[in-house]
Amino acid sequence: MVQAIVTISDHANRVLNIVKAKYGLKDKSQAIELVAEKYEEEIMEPELRPEYVEKLNTLEKQKGIPFKSIAELKKIVED
C-alpha cells in the first residue's frame, strides 16, 4: 500500500467526508480509493458505456476509401 500526504481544498474535503459517511467508510483514504475506482469505471473506461458501443457500431458500418499507394492516399486527403 502506498502512503501519500495530499493537500486538498475545503470543498474536496467536504466531498470526501460526504462519500465517507454515505458509504460507511472508516477514513478518508477509503473515500479517496472509492472515488478513484468510480472515476476509473465511468471516465477511463468509456468502452463499457452504451454510447461508446453505439458509436463503434456506426463506425464499423462506414465504408473506407480504397487506395493503392501512399501517394494516392495523400492525394485523396489533400484534395
C-alpha positions as a LaTeX table, in Angstrom:
\begin{tabular}{lrrr}
\hline
Residue & $x$ (\AA) & $y$ (\AA) & $z$ (\AA) \\
\hline
Met1 & 0.00 & 0.00 & 0.00 \\
Val2 & 1.26 & 3.48 & $-0.88$ \\
Gln3 & 1.08 & 6.32 & 1.60 \\
Ala4 & 0.82 & 9.91 & 0.45 \\
Ile5 & 0.42 & 13.31 & 2.01 \\
Val6 & $-2.02$ & 15.33 & $-0.08$ \\
Thr7 & $-3.26$ & 18.89 & 0.03 \\
Ile8 & $-6.90$ & 19.32 & $-0.97$ \\
Ser9 & $-9.33$ & 22.21 & $-0.97$ \\
Asp10 & $-12.01$ & 22.65 & 1.69 \\
His11 & $-14.63$ & 21.70 & $-0.90$ \\
Ala12 & $-12.84$ & 18.46 & $-1.80$ \\
Asn13 & $-12.52$ & 17.70 & 1.91 \\
Arg14 & $-16.28$ & 18.14 & 2.38 \\
Val15 & $-16.98$ & 15.92 & $-0.61$ \\
Leu16 & $-14.73$ & 13.19 & 0.81 \\
Asn17 & $-16.48$ & 13.47 & 4.17 \\
Ile18 & $-19.84$ & 13.02 & 2.43 \\
Val19 & $-18.56$ & 9.99 & 0.48 \\
Lys20 & $-17.12$ & 8.57 & 3.70 \\
Ala21 & $-20.43$ & 8.97 & 5.54 \\
Lys22 & $-22.63$ & 7.79 & 2.68 \\
Tyr23 & $-20.74$ & 4.54 & 2.19 \\
Gly24 & $-19.91$ & 3.95 & 5.87 \\
Leu25 & $-16.15$ & 4.08 & 5.32 \\
Lys26 & $-13.61$ & 4.20 & 8.15 \\
Asp27 & $-11.44$ & 7.01 & 6.86 \\
Lys28 & $-10.80$ & 9.43 & 4.01 \\
Ser29 & $-8.26$ & 7.04 & 2.48 \\
Gln30 & $-11.08$ & 4.63 & 1.73 \\
Ala31 & $-13.17$ & 7.52 & 0.37 \\
Ile32 & $-10.35$ & 8.55 & $-1.97$ \\
Glu33 & $-9.97$ & 4.94 & $-3.11$ \\
Leu34 & $-13.70$ & 4.68 & $-3.81$ \\
Val35 & $-13.72$ & 7.94 & $-5.77$ \\
Ala36 & $-10.72$ & 6.74 & $-7.80$ \\
Glu37 & $-12.48$ & 3.45 & $-8.59$ \\
Lys38 & $-15.63$ & 5.27 & $-9.71$ \\
Tyr39 & $-13.53$ & 7.60 & $-11.86$ \\
Glu40 & $-11.84$ & 4.62 & $-13.48$ \\
Glu41 & $-15.16$ & 2.90 & $-14.20$ \\
Glu42 & $-17.01$ & 5.90 & $-15.55$ \\
Ile43 & $-14.37$ & 8.04 & $-17.20$ \\
Met44 & $-11.31$ & 5.95 & $-18.01$ \\
Glu45 & $-13.25$ & 3.02 & $-19.48$ \\
Pro46 & $-15.74$ & 4.58 & $-21.90$ \\
Glu47 & $-15.87$ & 1.41 & $-23.98$ \\
Leu48 & $-18.22$ & $-0.02$ & $-21.37$ \\
Arg49 & $-20.83$ & 2.69 & $-21.88$ \\
Pro50 & $-23.69$ & 2.09 & $-24.34$ \\
Glu51 & $-22.95$ & 5.35 & $-26.21$ \\
Tyr52 & $-19.44$ & 4.11 & $-26.99$ \\
Val53 & $-20.71$ & 0.75 & $-28.26$ \\
Glu54 & $-23.24$ & 2.56 & $-30.46$ \\
Lys55 & $-20.50$ & 4.80 & $-31.85$ \\
Leu56 & $-18.34$ & 1.76 & $-32.62$ \\
Asn57 & $-21.22$ & 0.07 & $-34.43$ \\
Thr58 & $-21.75$ & 3.20 & $-36.53$ \\
Leu59 & $-18.05$ & 3.35 & $-37.42$ \\
Glu60 & $-17.99$ & $-0.33$ & $-38.38$ \\
Lys61 & $-20.83$ & 0.24 & $-40.87$ \\
Gln62 & $-18.96$ & 3.05 & $-42.65$ \\
Lys63 & $-17.05$ & 2.19 & $-45.78$ \\
Gly64 & $-13.50$ & 3.33 & $-46.28$ \\
Ile65 & $-11.91$ & 4.92 & $-49.31$ \\
Pro66 & $-9.83$ & 2.42 & $-51.29$ \\
Phe67 & $-6.32$ & 3.43 & $-52.36$ \\
Lys68 & $-3.42$ & 1.61 & $-53.94$ \\
Ser69 & $-0.46$ & 3.56 & $-52.62$ \\
Ile70 & 0.53 & 6.14 & $-50.05$ \\
Ala71 & 0.84 & 8.73 & $-52.80$ \\
Glu72 & $-2.77$ & 8.07 & $-53.86$ \\
Leu73 & $-3.95$ & 8.32 & $-50.27$ \\
Lys74 & $-2.05$ & 11.57 & $-49.80$ \\
Lys75 & $-3.71$ & 12.98 & $-52.92$ \\
Ile76 & $-7.18$ & 11.98 & $-51.64$ \\
Val77 & $-6.56$ & 13.50 & $-48.21$ \\
Glu78 & $-5.10$ & 16.75 & $-49.52$ \\
Asp79 & $-7.91$ & 17.37 & $-52.04$ \\
\hline
\end{tabular}
